[in-house]
Amino acid sequence: MKKPLALIAVALLCTACAPAANTTPAPDETTAVTPSAPVSLSVSSGPQAPGGTVPATIGITWDEASKDAAIDVAEQAMADFARPGVEERQWANDLARWLTPQATADYSAVDPVNIPASRVTGPATLNVDEANGYGVMAAVSTDAGTYTLQLLRTGKEAPWKVNRFTPPSS
């Protein structure tokens, strides 16, 4: 008889601690919602928050060393990417050193046998946006056409990492 009494006591204790139901009425659908501040859709169009400022790329400028480093990473990453004959695990492990964390996750399920390129055929070229020292697009020629690579870095001294490989257009 002690067990049922203990269970009832536990149930009463639990219901006493549970939050009360929400008794606030739902808002009237005719009520207009007004923003508290003007909306800004992009950094270049203005502040993202009231009183905010556009982020600066102070300390992140393009110089020859930055460009050379980006070209080097693009060429080496593409060389590791364009190896359809390599065993899947080895391919992913070799490629991971060049990738952002997101790209590592994205490309971990790729089977290299499905990659049409098997070698790099020319040097990488950059499409530099001088106002953005954190990212760059690189074009790398392969035997299957020109791939476009998106490279990112988190700071001037941070290494370039590939975030995306875009195959040649058909």
C-alpha positions as CSV (number, residue, x, y, z in Angstrom):
1,M,0.0,0.0,0.0
2,K,2.9,2.3,0.4
3,K,3.8,2.3,-3.3
4,P,0.5,3.8,-4.5
5,L,0.6,6.5,-1.9
6,A,4.2,7.4,-2.9
7,L,3.2,7.5,-6.6
8,I,0.3,9.8,-5.8
9,A,2.6,12.1,-3.7
10,V,5.1,12.2,-6.6
11,A,2.4,13.0,-9.1
12,L,1.0,15.8,-6.9
13,L,4.5,17.2,-6.4
14,C,5.2,17.2,-10.2
15,T,1.9,19.0,-11.0
16,A,2.6,21.6,-8.4
17,C,6.0,22.4,-10.0
18,A,4.7,22.4,-13.6
19,P,4.3,25.8,-15.2
20,A,0.8,27.1,-15.4
21,A,-1.0,27.1,-18.8
22,N,-0.7,30.2,-20.9
23,T,-3.9,32.1,-20.3
24,T,-2.9,35.2,-22.4
25,P,-5.4,35.6,-25.3
26,A,-3.9,35.2,-28.8
27,P,-3.2,38.6,-30.5
28,D,-6.0,40.0,-32.7
29,E,-5.2,39.3,-36.3
30,T,-6.1,42.9,-37.2
31,T,-3.3,44.3,-35.0
32,A,-0.6,45.9,-37.2
33,V,3.0,45.0,-36.4
34,T,5.4,47.9,-36.8
35,P,9.2,47.6,-36.8
36,S,11.1,49.3,-34.0
37,A,13.8,50.4,-36.5
38,P,14.3,50.7,-40.2
39,V,15.3,47.4,-41.9
40,S,18.7,47.2,-43.5
41,L,19.1,44.3,-46.0
42,S,22.9,44.4,-46.5
43,V,26.0,45.9,-45.1
44,S,26.6,48.1,-48.0
45,S,23.2,49.7,-47.7
46,G,23.7,50.8,-44.1
47,P,23.9,49.6,-40.5
48,Q,22.4,46.2,-39.6
49,A,21.1,47.5,-36.3
50,P,20.0,50.9,-35.0
51,G,23.1,52.9,-34.1
52,G,25.4,50.2,-35.7
53,T,28.1,50.8,-38.1
54,V,29.2,49.0,-41.3
55,P,32.0,46.5,-40.4
56,A,35.4,47.6,-41.6
57,T,38.1,45.4,-43.2
58,I,40.8,47.2,-41.2
59,G,43.9,45.1,-41.3
60,I,42.5,42.9,-44.0
61,T,43.8,44.4,-47.2
62,W,44.9,42.8,-50.4
63,D,48.6,42.6,-51.0
64,E,50.8,40.4,-53.2
65,A,51.4,38.0,-50.3
66,S,47.6,37.6,-49.8
67,K,47.0,37.0,-53.5
68,D,49.9,34.5,-53.8
69,A,48.7,32.6,-50.7
70,A,45.1,32.4,-52.2
71,I,46.4,31.2,-55.6
72,D,48.6,28.6,-53.9
73,V,45.7,27.2,-51.8
74,A,43.3,27.2,-54.8
75,E,45.8,25.2,-57.0
76,Q,46.7,22.7,-54.3
77,A,43.1,22.2,-53.2
78,M,42.0,21.7,-56.8
79,A,44.9,19.2,-57.3
80,D,43.7,17.2,-54.3
81,F,40.0,17.5,-55.4
82,A,40.6,16.3,-59.0
83,R,41.6,12.8,-58.2
84,P,38.7,10.5,-59.1
85,G,40.9,7.4,-58.8
86,V,41.8,7.8,-55.2
87,E,40.1,5.8,-52.5
88,E,37.2,7.8,-50.9
89,R,38.6,8.0,-47.3
90,Q,42.1,9.0,-48.5
91,W,40.6,11.6,-50.9
92,A,38.5,13.2,-48.1
93,N,41.4,13.2,-45.6
94,D,43.8,14.8,-48.1
95,L,41.2,17.4,-49.2
96,A,40.2,18.3,-45.6
97,R,43.3,20.3,-44.9
98,W,42.3,22.9,-47.5
99,L,38.6,23.2,-46.5
100,T,36.5,25.3,-44.1
101,P,34.7,23.3,-41.5
102,Q,31.4,23.7,-43.4
103,A,33.1,22.5,-46.7
104,T,34.6,19.5,-44.8
105,A,31.1,18.5,-43.8
106,D,29.7,19.2,-47.2
107,Y,32.3,17.2,-49.2
108,S,32.7,14.3,-46.7
109,A,29.9,12.4,-48.6
110,V,31.4,13.0,-52.1
111,D,32.6,9.9,-53.9
112,P,35.7,11.1,-55.9
113,V,34.8,8.6,-58.7
114,N,32.1,11.1,-59.7
115,I,34.5,14.0,-60.2
116,P,35.0,14.6,-63.9
117,A,38.4,16.4,-63.5
118,S,41.5,14.3,-63.0
119,R,44.2,17.0,-63.1
120,V,44.9,20.7,-63.0
121,T,45.9,22.1,-66.4
122,G,46.8,25.7,-65.6
123,P,47.5,28.2,-62.9
124,A,44.7,29.7,-60.7
125,T,43.5,33.2,-61.4
126,L,41.7,35.4,-58.8
127,N,38.6,37.6,-59.0
128,V,39.5,40.0,-56.2
129,D,37.0,42.4,-54.6
130,E,39.4,44.9,-53.1
131,A,36.8,45.9,-50.5
132,N,36.6,42.3,-49.2
133,G,39.8,41.0,-47.7
134,Y,38.1,37.9,-46.2
135,G,37.0,36.1,-49.4
136,V,38.0,35.6,-53.0
137,M,36.9,33.6,-56.0
138,A,39.5,31.6,-57.9
139,A,39.3,30.0,-61.3
140,V,41.3,26.8,-61.8
141,S,41.7,25.1,-65.2
142,T,41.3,21.3,-65.3
143,D,41.1,18.7,-67.9
144,A,37.3,18.9,-67.4
145,G,37.0,22.7,-67.7
146,T,37.4,25.6,-65.3
147,Y,36.3,25.2,-61.7
148,T,35.5,28.1,-59.6
149,L,36.6,28.0,-55.9
150,Q,35.4,30.2,-53.1
151,L,38.2,30.8,-50.6
152,L,37.7,32.4,-47.2
153,R,39.9,33.5,-44.3
154,T,39.1,34.8,-40.9
155,G,41.9,37.3,-40.6
156,K,45.0,38.7,-42.4
157,E,47.3,36.0,-40.9
158,A,44.7,33.2,-41.1
159,P,45.1,30.6,-43.8
160,W,42.9,30.6,-46.9
161,K,40.4,27.8,-46.9
162,V,38.2,26.5,-49.7
163,N,34.5,26.8,-48.9
164,R,33.1,25.7,-52.3
165,F,34.1,24.0,-55.5
166,T,31.8,24.9,-58.4
167,P,32.2,22.7,-61.5
168,P,32.4,24.1,-65.0
169,S,29.1,25.1,-66.6
170,S,27.8,22.6,-69.1
